[in-house]
Amino acid sequence: MGGNAKINCRIMSYLSGKTVKNKTIIVGLKSDNCSREMLLQLLCLLVKPGDNVLAVHVQQMNDAFDPNTFHIHEDLCKSKQVDFLVKICTGNSYISVLSHQVREHYATILAIGCNISG
C-alpha cells in the first residue's frame, strides 16, 4: 500500500505542475451554411484567448467555396484574441486531408460537422 501512495503523489505533482497550453482547433468546412454556423458556435463556446483556429475546406470539383464569407468569424476571433485562418486544400479524401492538417499543426481538437436532412 505504501508504494501505491508514492506513485499517486508523484502523478498528482506532475499533473498539478502542468501548464495550460493554448489549443489549436481545426474545423472541417463544407460549402454550406451548416458549416459556417457550426464554426460560429465553436468560436462562441469553445475558444479562449490565445487559441489558434484553422478552418480547412477540401476543394471538390465544381465547388463554389468562397473564403471571403468568413468576415464575421474573423471579427469574432479578433475580439477574443484568437488567431483565425481559412485554408483551402485539394486531395482525394476529406478525411486524409483533415488528418494530415491535424498532424501538421499539432491540433488538439478536430471539429467536423454534418448536414442532417429531415
Number of C-alpha atoms within 10 A of each C-alpha: 5 6 7 9 10 11 11 11 11 12 11 12 11 10 10 9 8 9 7 6 9 14 18 20 24 26 24 23 26 22 16 11 11 15 19 20 13 18 22 16 12 15 20 14 8 10 20 15 14 15 18 21 23 20 23 20 21 21 18 16 6 6 10 11 16 9 14 8 10 16 10 12 18 17 13 15 24 13 10 16 15 20 15 19 16 17 13 13 14 12 12 10 11 17 13 11 17 22 14 11 18 19 10 9 13 13 17 13 13 16 14 15 15 11 10 6 4 3
